[in-house]
Amino acid sequence: MTAYYMEVLDSLKVVDIYVERARSGPKSGGSDIQLVGTTELRISADSVISLPVTVSPRAAARSSLADPESGSDAESWVRIRAPIALDCIKARLEQASQLIASIEKPITANSIQGVSDIGCQSCLSSLLANTPLTPDGDALGIRDLPSAFWSELVDCWVCHPEKDTVNVNADLLHAFEPEVAEAATKNIQGPETKPSVDMWVGDTYILAAECLFKDVTKTLVHMDKKGRFYNSYTELCCASCKNVVGEIGRMGPRKMAKVYLNRVQFVLPNPRSAISVSLSQVVSREILSHVGAHAVYRFVVEGRKSCQPVVLINVVGWNAEIQARAMSSTQTDSLPDISWRCLKILFMRKDTSTFDSQAKQWLDDSATELISLRDADTDSLLRTLVENSRLLPPPLRGMANMTRSFLQM
């Protein structure tokens, strides 16, 4: 199988195509790598793939690239830059918006209306106590949360006299505060009012009344102060496999569960299906929420418990469309073809020689945001970034002492 990489560059109105020349067999010099009409590409004598866009083949430009990892100056990759056809450009202007607010979230309140269960993504065990109803026998009320930074942005959205009050749902008058006391691990009934909404769907988590979750265990995690903040919290774990699915806290007088989207799945009854999201999609949404609210593009990702930086991320673009097939690490077979909308990034891993000094410089800069993930998730994120970087041809993987990669949106 032949490795290839394609990226649609809407701003330049072109699609960039990279195809690896055959490593063995008859040497054609890449002459068999050709555009076929306006919608297909021949990548080898016996393999034709569809293009993500319609192109103008007569105006395509062709060149070659050497593989710096091979130790040879031989040009092992063919590059074709083809203009996107005019009618396709018009259609994409309507469909592929670069406005962050217009980018579809992986899970919304509308997509999980009528949910019959919430299950552990690891072992599929049910987490809800009274599926699919509230303890009172009513259908679950589900709504989308506004931006995570809604309180900062409200003055930009609403024009009103200074002394006027804004009519806001009472559930949103208080931020989520993690439980940091032993009482959080016990089912203590405290005075609280009935929420008007049972489940709020955010970019990276859902907030739901704690009473909806019964088949779970609670563990208080004690951590020392690591220079910046004190972050003890109470983990919410699947009773069957002990997978951490969220945490317990309060929003004002109400006891709430904050459930991580990449740790659960939502079961829909008609037709029966399950919706889940990946860690990559969750991190992408968190990054985009910061970009949209604060116009920042540099991020330090650290472990929540260790408080140690693990990876530096510099955002290059979003809602990019790529199509690719990478070779496995052994170069003996190919990985499955992928077709993604994704976040384009540069990253630096913690074992890079300049990582510590670069991380300190970024953390001292107010134009950098800190993303805190569970320590196990930081390791998974780093593996994902390394794996995704291999979708790119080797000549394109490095840039400015960092590595190019993608996060699926």
Secondary structure, DSSP 8 states (H G I E B T S, - for coil): ---EEEEEETTTTEEEEEEE--SSSS--TTTT-EEETTTEEEEETTEEEE-SS-B-GGG-EEEEEE-GGGTS--EEEEEEEEEB-HHHHHHHHHHS---GGGS--SS-TGGGTT--EEEETTT--B-BSSTTB-TTS-B--EEE---TTHHHHHHHH----TT------GGGGS--EE--SGGGGS---------S-SEEE-SSEEEEEGGGB-SEEEEEE-----SS----EEEEEETTT--EEEEEEEETTEEEEEEEGGGEEEEETTTTEEE---HHHHHHHHHHHHHHHH---EEEEEETTT--EEEEEEEEEEEEEEEEE-B-TTSSSB---EEEEEEEEEEEETTSTTHHHHHHHHHTSTTEEEEEE-HHHHHHHHHHHHHHHTTS-GGGSEETTEEEEEEE-
